[in-house]
Amino acid sequence: MSRVLIVARNTFREAVRDRVLYNLLFFALLMIASAVVVGQISMSIETVVMISLGLSAISLIGLLIAVFTGVGLVSKEIDKRTLHAVLAKPLRRWEFLLGKFAGLALTLAVNTAAMTAGLFTALWLVKHSLERGDVAVLAAVYFILLKLMLVVALAMLFSCFTSPLLAILFTGGLYLAGLFVSELRSLKLTTLTPQMQKFFAVLSYVLPNFGNYDVMGAAAHGRKIAGMLILHNTLYTILYCAIVLCVAAVIFSRKDLK
């Protein structure tokens, strides 16, 4: 674990030095500030508008960081030939992958926390107080962070066996498909054969269910997020990330780095 933590720490430091992250963070805070302006124009729904736009900004910026940086964690090391020097040390390939994942997860957590602080600051400036219903916003942010962890794992998986461009496309496509898992499970068309219906049913359980993480509407209206949903999403993310990272480790261990 000490070797994994060293890789994670170096990954976090490298990501913090990347100016792109600061630009994205500034853009997210700018979107949150614009939510304040829009909220003041629509005084009757100002809180709903602010929370909705703020959470959308946090999710969008987090996704950009997770996809593009997640894909580059492995491919950049291979292209620059720095991976050979790293693996020449007493470091296993799966430890390298796990450390990279942990480092980017920490980076996303710090960026998400900063953007969340900006959102709550905007809420306090407009309402001059924070209410108990605002706790639902924290649950929504937590779900966003869980979703980003899963996206990072998928991005790293695809980057282990394909080009960066294809890895980005595959990760983005899988994310979009995962948003419609619930619709896929309820798909019952008479035009489909029983075999095709069974295929889509199995596929709906293989795809990552990103729809379960979307509670922005409930958070914007101050509705309580069920504790069982929080537990379910947490365990689901841990299990799915573990499976994806294990597959990535197997592929990466057999990859020819020459």
C-alpha positions in Angstrom: 0.0 0.0 0.0 2.9 2.3 0.6 3.9 2.1 -3.1 0.3 2.8 -4.1 0.1 5.8 -1.9 3.3 7.2 -3.3 1.9 6.9 -6.9 -1.3 8.5 -5.7 0.5 11.4 -4.1 2.6 12.1 -7.2 -0.5 11.9 -9.4 -2.3 14.4 -7.1 0.6 16.8 -7.2 0.9 16.5 -11.0 -2.8 17.1 -11.4 -2.7 20.1 -9.0 0.1 21.7 -11.1 -2.0 21.3 -14.3 -3.4 24.7 -15.1 -6.3 23.1 -17.0 -7.9 22.1 -13.7 -7.7 25.6 -12.4 -9.4 26.9 -15.6 -12.2 24.3 -15.3 -12.6 25.1 -11.6 -12.9 28.8 -12.4 -15.4 28.1 -15.1 -17.5 26.0 -12.6 -17.4 28.8 -10.0 -18.4 31.3 -12.7 -21.4 29.1 -13.6 -22.4 29.0 -9.9 -22.1 32.8 -9.8 -24.3 33.1 -12.9 -26.9 30.9 -11.0 -27.1 33.7 -8.4 -27.9 36.2 -11.1 -30.5 34.0 -12.7 -32.0 33.3 -9.4 -32.3 37.0 -8.6 -34.2 37.4 -11.9 -36.6 34.7 -11.0 -37.1 35.5 -7.3 -39.8 32.9 -6.8 -37.6 30.0 -7.8 -34.1 31.4 -7.1 -33.0 28.6 -4.8 -34.1 25.9 -7.2 -32.4 27.6 -10.1 -29.2 28.1 -8.1 -28.9 24.6 -6.9 -29.8 23.1 -10.2 -27.3 25.1 -12.1 -24.6 24.7 -9.4 -24.9 20.9 -9.3 -25.0 20.8 -13.1 -21.8 22.8 -13.2 -20.1 20.5 -10.6 -21.2 17.4 -12.5 -20.1 18.8 -16.0 -16.7 20.0 -14.9 -16.1 16.8 -12.9 -16.9 14.7 -15.9 -14.5 16.6 -18.1 -11.7 16.2 -15.6 -12.6 12.5 -15.0 -12.7 11.6 -18.7 -9.8 13.6 -20.2 -7.4 13.3 -17.2 -8.4 9.7 -16.5 -7.6 8.6 -20.1 -4.3 10.5 -19.9 -3.1 8.9 -16.7 -1.9 5.8 -18.5 -1.5 6.9 -22.1 0.6 9.9 -21.2 3.0 7.8 -19.3 3.3 5.4 -22.2 3.8 8.1 -24.8 6.5 9.9 -22.8 8.3 6.7 -22.1 8.3 7.6 -18.4 6.4 4.4 -17.5 9.4 2.2 -18.2 11.4 4.1 -15.5 8.5 3.8 -13.0 8.0 0.1 -13.5 11.7 -0.5 -13.3 11.4 0.2 -9.6 9.8 -2.4 -7.3 6.3 -1.5 -8.4 3.7 -3.8 -9.8 1.6 -2.7 -12.7 -1.7 -3.1 -10.7 -0.2 -1.0 -8.0 0.6 1.7 -10.5 -3.0 1.6 -11.8 -4.5 1.7 -8.3 -2.2 4.6 -7.3 -3.2 6.6 -10.4 -6.8 6.0 -9.7 -6.5 7.0 -6.1 -4.6 10.1 -7.0 -7.2 11.3 -9.5 -10.0 10.4 -7.1 -8.4 12.7 -4.5 -8.0 15.4 -7.1 -11.7 15.2 -8.0 -12.7 15.2 -4.4 -10.7 18.4 -3.7 -12.1 20.1 -6.8 -15.6 19.0 -6.0 -15.3 20.2 -2.4 -14.1 23.6 -3.7 -17.0 23.9 -6.1 -19.4 22.8 -3.4 -18.1 25.5 -1.1 -18.7 28.0 -3.8 -22.2 26.8 -4.3 -23.0 27.0 -0.6 -21.4 30.4 -0.4 -23.7 31.6 -3.2 -26.7 30.1 -1.4 -25.8 31.9 1.8 -25.3 35.2 0.1 -28.7 35.0 -1.5 -30.7 33.5 1.4 -28.5 34.8 4.3 -28.9 31.4 5.9 -28.7 27.7 5.3 -31.6 25.4 5.9 -31.9 21.8 6.9 -33.1 20.9 3.4 -29.8 22.0 2.0 -28.3 18.8 3.4 -29.8 17.1 0.3 -27.4 19.2 -1.8 -24.5 17.5 0.0 -26.0 14.1 -0.8 -26.3 15.1 -4.5 -22.7 16.2 -4.5 -21.7 12.9 -2.9 -23.5 11.1 -5.7 -21.7 13.2 -8.3 -18.4 12.2 -6.7 -19.3 8.5 -6.8 -20.3 8.9 -10.4 -17.0 10.5 -11.2 -15.1 7.7 -9.5 -16.8 5.2 -11.8 -16.1 7.3 -14.9 -12.4 7.5 -13.9 -12.2 3.7 -13.6 -13.8 3.2 -17.0 -11.5 5.8 -18.6 -8.5 4.0 -17.2 -9.8 0.7 -18.4 -10.2 1.9 -22.0 -6.9 3.7 -22.0 -5.1 0.4 -21.2 -5.9 -1.2 -24.6 -6.8 1.6 -27.1 -5.8 5.1 -28.2 -6.6 8.2 -26.1 -9.2 9.4 -28.6 -11.0 6.1 -28.8 -10.8 5.8 -25.0 -12.5 9.2 -24.7 -15.2 8.2 -27.1 -15.8 4.8 -25.5 -16.0 6.3 -22.0 -18.4 9.1 -23.2 -20.5 6.6 -25.1 -20.7 4.2 -22.1 -21.6 7.1 -19.8 -24.5 8.2 -22.1 -25.7 4.6 -22.4 -25.6 4.3 -18.6 -28.0 7.2 -18.2 -30.7 5.1 -19.9 -30.3 1.9 -18.0 -33.7 2.2 -16.4 -35.4 2.7 -19.7 -33.5 -0.2 -21.2 -34.8 -2.5 -18.4 -38.4 -1.5 -19.0 -38.1 -1.9 -22.7 -40.7 -4.3 -23.9 -41.4 -4.1 -27.6 -43.5 -6.6 -29.5 -41.2 -6.2 -32.5 -38.3 -7.6 -30.6 -37.7 -11.3 -30.4 -37.5 -13.0 -27.0 -33.8 -13.5 -27.5 -33.3 -9.8 -28.2 -35.4 -8.8 -25.2 -33.3 -11.1 -23.0 -30.1 -9.6 -24.5 -31.2 -6.0 -23.6 -32.2 -7.1 -20.1 -28.8 -8.6 -19.5 -27.1 -5.6 -21.1 -29.0 -3.3 -18.7 -27.3 -5.0 -15.7 -23.9 -5.0 -17.3 -23.9 -1.3 -18.1 -23.1 1.1 -15.3 -26.3 2.6 -14.0 -25.5 6.3 -13.9 -29.2 7.1 -13.6 -29.2 6.2 -9.9 -26.8 9.0 -9.2 -29.1 11.7 -10.5 -30.9 13.3 -7.5 -30.4 16.9 -8.6 -34.2 17.6 -8.9 -34.8 16.2 -5.4 -31.9 18.2 -3.9 -33.1 21.4 -5.7 -36.5 21.1 -4.1 -35.1 20.2 -0.7 -36.5 16.7 -0.6 -34.7 14.2 1.6 -32.4 11.6 0.0 -33.2 8.1 1.3 -30.4 6.6 3.3 -30.8 3.2 1.6 -30.2 4.9 -1.8 -27.0 6.4 -0.4 -25.8 3.0 0.9 -26.8 1.3 -2.3 -25.0 3.8 -4.5 -21.9 3.6 -2.3 -21.7 -0.2 -2.4 -22.5 -0.3 -6.1 -19.7 2.2 -6.9 -17.2 0.3 -4.8 -18.1 -3.1 -6.4 -18.3 -1.8 -10.0 -15.0 0.2 -9.7 -13.3 -2.9 -8.2 -14.4 -5.1 -11.1 -13.4 -2.5 -13.7 -10.0 -1.9 -12.1 -9.4 -5.6 -11.9 -10.1 -6.0 -15.6 -7.9 -3.0 -16.3 -5.1 -4.5 -14.2 -5.3 -7.8 -16.1 -5.2 -6.1 -19.5 -2.4 -3.7 -18.4 -0.3 -6.6 -17.0 -0.3 -8.2 -20.4 0.3 -5.0 -22.4 3.4 -4.8 -24.5 5.0 -1.4 -23.6 7.7 -1.5 -26.2 
